[in-house]
Amino acid sequence: MKPTNKDTKKPAAKTTKKSKAAVSVELSKPPKREHAGRPPIFESPEEMQDKIDQYFTECDDKDKPYTIMGLALSIGMCRETLCEYAKNGTFSDIVKKAKLTVEKSVEERLFSGNSTGSIFWLKNHAGYKDKQEMEHSGVQTVRITSNVPD
């Protein structure tokens, strides 16, 4: 029995092979944006440096310790954004020097009495580590056995 078209109950039409012609479709591209993402907070490295200097001066005037979070908030950004600015060639030296100034301040607090918090901060934020050295002396014998059947 031949296949039929359900609507008309007529035999189904035969399909023939046709050559496929190449169809060219030009897709329109979205307009090019000058800047992706949020606009920069600082237009120049000097503007950022001025804000950072203001933060350190304010901390000195109020006898407050320098912190990365305090630095970030005082210049109008979150800590993660500050880290992204450290990767930007234009601002990287400024951010790295500011972070080193904070780290230096934390190191100096190690010698002021209660150093537990400073040690914790240096280990978790500045890459410091405890180092344990183990020294072995004497002769040690090592026996190697095999469980392979003969």
N, C-alpha and C positions, 0 to 999 in steps of 0.2 A: 504494500500500500504506500502511495506517495504521500509526503508531508503536505498538509493543507494549511491555509490561512484560516484561523479560528473564526474571524468575523464573516468571511464570505464563503467559506468551505471550498475555495478554489485551490488548485495546486499552488504550492509556494513557488515564487519566482526564482529562477536560477540566477546565481550570482556569477558574474564574469570578473576575471582579473583585469584591473585597470592599472595603468602606470601611475605611480605616485609622483606628483609634481612637488618640487620643493617650494615651500611657502615661506616667505621672509616676513617676519613680524618684527617691527621695531618697537621695543618697549621704551616707554618714557622713563627717564631717571628722575628721582626726586631732586628738588633743587639743592645745590650744594650749600651746606651750612659752613659758616666761617669758624664757629666754635662749637664743639660738641659738649654737652653737659652744662653745668652751671658756670656762670661767668666767674672769673677769678676774683678773689677777695681783695688782692693787692695788685695794683697796676705796675708797681716797680719794686725791685728788691729794697730800695731805700725806704719806701713806705713801710714795708714789713719790718725792716730793721728798727725804724723809729718806734713802732708799736712794741717790739720785743724789748727795746731799751726802757720804754715806759714801764713795762711789767717788772723788770729787774729793779728799777728805781723805786717803784711802789712797794715791792717786797722789802727792800732795804729800809725804807722809811717806816714801815709798820713792823719791822723785825720778824717777818714771816719767811719761812723757808721757800726756796725755789722748787717748783714741781712742774712736771711736763703737763699735767692736766691744767694747772693754774695758768701756765704759759699759753696753752691752746685756747682756753676760755677767754683770757684777757685780750687775745688778738682776734677773737670773733670766730673761732672754728672749733670743731671737735678734735680729739686726739688723733683719730684716723686721718682726718684731712691734713693735720700737721705732718703726719708721716708721709702722705702723698706729696706734700710740698717738698719734703726732703729728697724725693726722687726726681723732682723737676730741676733740670740743670740751672735754671735762672735763680732759683731760691735755695738750692740744696746746701750750699756753703753756709748761708745764714742760719738755716734751721739746724744743721749739724753743729755749728758753733754754739747756738743757744742750748741745744741738748747737752753738749759738753759742759757748758756753764752750770746747768742743773746737776749733772753728774758730779762735777767738782765740788759743788756745795754739799751734796749728799756724802761724798767721801770725807769732807772736812768735819761733818757731824759725827763721824765715827770716833773722833777723839774728844768729843764733848761730854762723855759720860755714858748715857744710855744709847748704845749703838745697835741694838737689836733691829729696830725699824730700818735703819740705814743699811744694815747687812742684807735684810730681806729685799729692800728696794734694789740694791746693786745686783743681787743675784737674779732677780726677776725682770729687771728693766735694762741693765747695763751689761749683761753677759758675764758677770763675775761668777766664779764657781769655787766650791770647796775642793781642795786637792788633798788626797790622802796618799801618803807614800808608804808602801809596805816593803820591808827589807827581810829577805830570807837569808838565813845563814845555815851552814851545816851541809851534810850530804843527804840527798834524797834518793831513794832507790825506787825505780819504776819497773813494775813487772807487767809484761804484756802477755796475755793469754789468748788463745784462739779456740773457738768452739767449732772449728771446721773438722768434720770426721776424716779419719785417715783413709 
